[in-house]
């Protein structure tokens, strides 16, 4: 297989992760992206997958520094009076990708 033929991401469904991740990470947690791997407790719909694929692209762009950048952005959002998750620029970018997918689906 040529390098260009390799998949750009993979989705791994691990049902038992739902409870611990919702308890310790984010109450409404559905998936987390690490590099090109998307880990979820259930199958993702088109909108959710588009959101996570935006994170795959962010990882590709920033590499391992994405981890620090993400947490610094969460701190910046919270320090500015916003929400650590919803006002994180990386999450807003991913949410926009999800919304674009939703609009494509409904047209």
C-alpha atoms as a printed R data frame, in Angstrom:
    type eleno elety resid chain resno       x      y      z
1   ATOM     1    CA   UNK     A     1   0.000  0.000  0.000
2   ATOM     2    CA   UNK     A     2   1.352  3.384 -0.955
3   ATOM     3    CA   UNK     A     3   1.640  5.988  1.753
4   ATOM     4    CA   UNK     A     4  -1.060  8.097  0.039
5   ATOM     5    CA   UNK     A     5  -3.436  5.099  0.173
6   ATOM     6    CA   UNK     A     6  -3.240  4.819  3.953
7   ATOM     7    CA   UNK     A     7  -6.378  5.806  5.837
8   ATOM     8    CA   UNK     A     8  -6.310  9.333  7.223
9   ATOM     9    CA   UNK     A     9  -8.085  8.325 10.420
10  ATOM    10    CA   UNK     A    10  -9.542  5.391 12.292
11  ATOM    11    CA   UNK     A    11 -12.513  5.169 14.609
12  ATOM    12    CA   UNK     A    12 -12.359  2.816 17.575
13  ATOM    13    CA   UNK     A    13 -15.562  2.163 19.526
14  ATOM    14    CA   UNK     A    14 -15.040  1.228 23.182
15  ATOM    15    CA   UNK     A    15 -18.471  1.113 24.886
16  ATOM    16    CA   UNK     A    16 -17.190  0.780 28.464
17  ATOM    17    CA   UNK     A    17 -15.424  4.169 28.216
18  ATOM    18    CA   UNK     A    18 -18.723  6.057 28.382
19  ATOM    19    CA   UNK     A    19 -19.110  6.201 32.152
20  ATOM    20    CA   UNK     A    20 -15.495  6.981 33.213
21  ATOM    21    CA   UNK     A    21 -14.977  9.583 30.482
22  ATOM    22    CA   UNK     A    22 -18.281 11.305 31.242
23  ATOM    23    CA   UNK     A    23 -17.405 11.329 34.916
24  ATOM    24    CA   UNK     A    24 -13.794 12.510 34.692
25  ATOM    25    CA   UNK     A    25 -13.470 14.336 31.371
26  ATOM    26    CA   UNK     A    26 -16.704 15.868 30.088
27  ATOM    27    CA   UNK     A    27 -20.280 15.112 31.106
28  ATOM    28    CA   UNK     A    28 -21.550 14.870 27.518
29  ATOM    29    CA   UNK     A    29 -18.452 13.118 26.178
30  ATOM    30    CA   UNK     A    30 -18.919 11.177 22.982
31  ATOM    31    CA   UNK     A    31 -15.423 10.881 21.491
32  ATOM    32    CA   UNK     A    32 -11.822 11.955 21.849
33  ATOM    33    CA   UNK     A    33  -9.281 12.286 19.078
34  ATOM    34    CA   UNK     A    34  -5.636 11.432 19.588
35  ATOM    35    CA   UNK     A    35  -3.604 11.897 16.458
36  ATOM    36    CA   UNK     A    36  -5.515 10.224 13.649
37  ATOM    37    CA   UNK     A    37  -7.393  7.870 15.981
38  ATOM    38    CA   UNK     A    38 -10.918  8.746 17.085
39  ATOM    39    CA   UNK     A    39 -12.019  6.884 20.200
40  ATOM    40    CA   UNK     A    40 -15.729  6.809 21.015
41  ATOM    41    CA   UNK     A    41 -18.076  4.841 23.240
42  ATOM    42    CA   UNK     A    42 -20.551  4.417 20.353
43  ATOM    43    CA   UNK     A    43 -20.766  4.815 16.589
44  ATOM    44    CA   UNK     A    44 -20.654  8.454 15.530
45  ATOM    45    CA   UNK     A    45 -23.180 10.142 13.293
46  ATOM    46    CA   UNK     A    46 -22.076 12.247 10.321
47  ATOM    47    CA   UNK     A    47 -22.002 15.508 12.290
48  ATOM    48    CA   UNK     A    48 -20.028 14.027 15.177
49  ATOM    49    CA   UNK     A    49 -17.562 12.415 12.782
50  ATOM    50    CA   UNK     A    50 -17.032 15.735 10.978
51  ATOM    51    CA   UNK     A    51 -16.322 17.362 14.363
52  ATOM    52    CA   UNK     A    52 -13.749 14.707 15.242
53  ATOM    53    CA   UNK     A    53 -12.172 14.825 11.778
54  ATOM    54    CA   UNK     A    54 -11.524 18.531 12.354
55  ATOM    55    CA   UNK     A    55  -9.530 17.478 15.422
56  ATOM    56    CA   UNK     A    56  -7.621 14.941 13.272
57  ATOM    57    CA   UNK     A    57  -6.624 17.851 11.023
58  ATOM    58    CA   UNK     A    58  -5.605 19.945 14.044
59  ATOM    59    CA   UNK     A    59  -3.409 17.103 15.266
60  ATOM    60    CA   UNK     A    60  -1.893 16.816 11.785
61  ATOM    61    CA   UNK     A    61  -1.156 20.534 11.710
62  ATOM    62    CA   UNK     A    62   0.311 20.897 15.232
63  ATOM    63    CA   UNK     A    63   1.607 17.419 16.004
64  ATOM    64    CA   UNK     A    64   2.207 16.676 19.678
65  ATOM    65    CA   UNK     A    65   2.220 20.385 20.483
66  ATOM    66    CA   UNK     A    66  -1.547 20.223 19.915
67  ATOM    67    CA   UNK     A    67  -1.932 18.813 23.441
68  ATOM    68    CA   UNK     A    68  -0.344 21.862 25.078
69  ATOM    69    CA   UNK     A    69  -2.032 24.265 22.674
70  ATOM    70    CA   UNK     A    70  -5.438 22.740 23.406
71  ATOM    71    CA   UNK     A    71  -5.043 23.004 27.185
72  ATOM    72    CA   UNK     A    72  -3.621 26.518 26.980
73  ATOM    73    CA   UNK     A    73  -6.567 27.534 24.826
74  ATOM    74    CA   UNK     A    74  -8.970 26.037 27.389
75  ATOM    75    CA   UNK     A    75  -7.253 28.025 30.132
76  ATOM    76    CA   UNK     A    76  -7.386 31.193 28.030
77  ATOM    77    CA   UNK     A    77 -11.105 30.696 27.453
78  ATOM    78    CA   UNK     A    78 -11.806 30.144 31.155
79  ATOM    79    CA   UNK     A    79  -9.598 33.048 32.249
80  ATOM    80    CA   UNK     A    80 -11.519 35.289 29.871
81  ATOM    81    CA   UNK     A    81 -14.784 34.308 31.526
82  ATOM    82    CA   UNK     A    82 -15.766 31.742 28.937
83  ATOM    83    CA   UNK     A    83 -16.309 28.018 28.965
84  ATOM    84    CA   UNK     A    84 -13.168 25.842 28.830
85  ATOM    85    CA   UNK     A    85 -14.741 23.599 26.200
86  ATOM    86    CA   UNK     A    86 -17.251 25.612 24.163
87  ATOM    87    CA   UNK     A    87 -15.043 28.715 23.975
88  ATOM    88    CA   UNK     A    88 -11.871 26.811 23.122
89  ATOM    89    CA   UNK     A    89 -10.941 27.884 19.576
90  ATOM    90    CA   UNK     A    90 -10.134 24.293 18.596
91  ATOM    91    CA   UNK     A    91 -13.579 23.159 19.714
92  ATOM    92    CA   UNK     A    92 -15.261 26.067 17.931
93  ATOM    93    CA   UNK     A    93 -13.434 25.105 14.731
94  ATOM    94    CA   UNK     A    94 -14.564 21.483 15.139
95  ATOM    95    CA   UNK     A    95 -18.132 22.605 15.903
96  ATOM    96    CA   UNK     A    96 -18.137 24.617 12.659
97  ATOM    97    CA   UNK     A    97 -17.091 21.498 10.749
98  ATOM    98    CA   UNK     A    98 -19.958 19.622 12.381
99  ATOM    99    CA   UNK     A    99 -22.424 22.357 11.445
100 ATOM   100    CA   UNK     A   100 -21.258 22.292  7.819
101 ATOM   101    CA   UNK     A   101 -21.851 18.525  7.783
102 ATOM   102    CA   UNK     A   102 -25.323 19.044  9.298
103 ATOM   103    CA   UNK     A   103 -26.204 21.558  6.564
104 ATOM   104    CA   UNK     A   104 -24.951 19.209  3.829
105 ATOM   105    CA   UNK     A   105 -27.056 16.415  5.317
106 ATOM   106    CA   UNK     A   106 -30.216 18.509  5.422
107 ATOM   107    CA   UNK     A   107 -29.909 19.836  1.861
